[in-house]
């Protein structure tokens, strides 16, 4: 100790080594000296290997190195994320095994590792066919769905997995049983709404509403519709927040569902009176009609009432019977029911091939005649009695006999089986309809541009060509509720079309709508 260096604090040569840490310390004043025994690891690629960095101690004499600490923190983070997602112990173990397999047991740390754990959790649930929304996982791990989707793709590609397609029916069943908006609904009503919702979801699959779209907004729209159909008080904003999807998208899918139900209603005798605004008043009849059509054996695509099942007699007769809420007052019911109170020999009977002895035209005529007489009788009573205001009641049917739930469409089917079913409507994909509408709109714009060009180049001869039918351009501004004056506005698309026509571009090419390519080829090609 006499030969040791002097202490920087008391200048005494009493420097020794601490028994616990091994650092030099003055035995007189206890001052810790500068560390002077650093052992550098010098060498190239094949030189001596480094030593593990000690991160501290836990317990009596237990020392954890960097790798052990990283492993402990990673496993703890996996358990926290799987617990928040509601995974069982077995599913949590599957996530851990997948993380170990992908990282070769090295785990990781940082933000990327958190996203990676979420991707593995999503892959495990999807591979098992369980409903788990990617937006739920993304919100939990703190990233957007696109970043999480890229990580999912990398995990699936590395493990060479083939995930099953997203099952929208299972997702609907999961949310109708677990969403807080339906927590107070009875189990019997949940079972009834589940069958109706599965039926409508698979109808939307047949009508291509789910094609190329995110499935959860479709699920939210069907949840709201079946709730209103069964007088369950829900709000679309609450359902959208519970499913963690955009409210605007849910409203759009809900509107598309109503529009297709209106098209289905066109097959009923009173279908011309059904609109998007009053479809909920006719929804019970429309859904029952769809159910009966799906149970029919005939595959005829014509809009008629042949071979839709034996319950169509009940659907028409009970629509205006004395015991439902769709009826009028007692006096009107007695007067108008004569059209439907036929004896058994003249009722809608079933022939050997399941065809009825009454045509759609006859039903429509009966309905129109009945409706006109109701209007006349109503005006007469108001003029003569002036006692009370008569009003038709379009409330939803209070009874529950309208829904049978016997159709196979109320059960989970394959896509091929869904497409082969007839539910009263065969619709094209919305993108195809939009493309056709845009194609017709461009044709009208080309016609209007040719008229303007001819009028400018030959002012005196402008009246010799056919005048553009402005009424045919109504669909250009389709969707606007109010039009003050019918005038055509010139926009950037019209100027581009005029430029292309002046450069002798074929109209067929312009109708396709690839303006940028055509401008590069014909206008800016120097």
WOFENMO-V774902 format. One record per backbone hydrogen bond with DSSP energy under -1.0 kcal/mol. CO is the residue of the C=O (numbers start at 0). NH is the residue of the N-H. Records with the same first field share a line. If there is no record, write none. Layout:
CO->NH  NH
This chain:
6->10
11->6  13
13->26
15->24
17->21
22->17
23->32
24->15
25->29
30->25
58->60
61->57
63->54
64->68
65->69
66->70
67->71
68->72
69->73
70->74
71->75
72->76
73->77
74->78
75->79
76->80
77->81
78->82
79->83
80->84
81->86
82->85
87->91
88->92
89->93
90->94
91->95
92->96
93->97
94->98
95->99
96->100
97->101
98->102
99->104
102->105
109->113
110->114
111->115
112->116
113->117
114->118
115->119
116->120
117->121
118->122
119->123
120->124
121->125
122->126
123->127
124->129
125->128
132->136
133->137
134->138
135->139
136->140
137->142
143->147
144->148
145->149
146->150
147->151
148->152
149->153
150->154
151->155
152->156
153->157
154->158
155->160
166->170
167->171
168->172
169->173
170->174
171->175
172->176
173->177
174->178
178->181
179->182
185->189
186->190
187->191
188->192
189->193
190->194
191->195
192->196
193->197
194->198
195->199
196->200
197->201
198->202
199->203
200->204
201->205
202->206
203->208
204->207
209->212
214->218
215->219
216->220
217->221
218->222
219->223
220->224
221->225
222->226
223->227
224->228
225->229
226->231
227->230
234->238
235->239
236->240
237->241
238->242
239->244
245->249
246->250
247->251
248->252
249->253
250->254
251->255
252->256
253->257
254->258
255->259
256->260
257->261
258->262
259->263
260->264
263->266
264->267
267->270
269->272
270->273
277->280
281->285
282->286
283->287
284->288
285->289
286->290
287->291
288->292
289->293
290->294
301->303
308->311
310->314
311->315
312->316
313->317
328->332
329->333
330->334
331->335
332->336
335->338
336->339  340
339->341
342->345
346->348
350->353
354->350
358->362
359->363
360->364
361->365
362->366
363->367
364->368
365->369
366->370
367->371
368->372
369->373
370->374
371->375
372->376
373->377
374->378
375->379
376->380
377->381
378->382
379->383
380->384  385
406->409
407->410
413->417
414->418
415->419
428->432
429->433
430->434
431->435
432->436
433->437
434->438
435->439
436->440
437->441
438->442
439->443
440->444
441->445
442->446
443->447
444->448
445->449
446->450
447->451
448->452
449->453
450->454
451->455
452->456
453->457
458->461
460->463
467->469
468->471
469->472
470->473
472->475
476->479
484->486
490->494
491->495
492->496
493->497
494->498
495->499
496->500
497->501
498->502
499->504
500->503
505->509
506->510
509->512
512->514
513->517
514->518
515->519
516->520
517->521
518->522  523
523->525
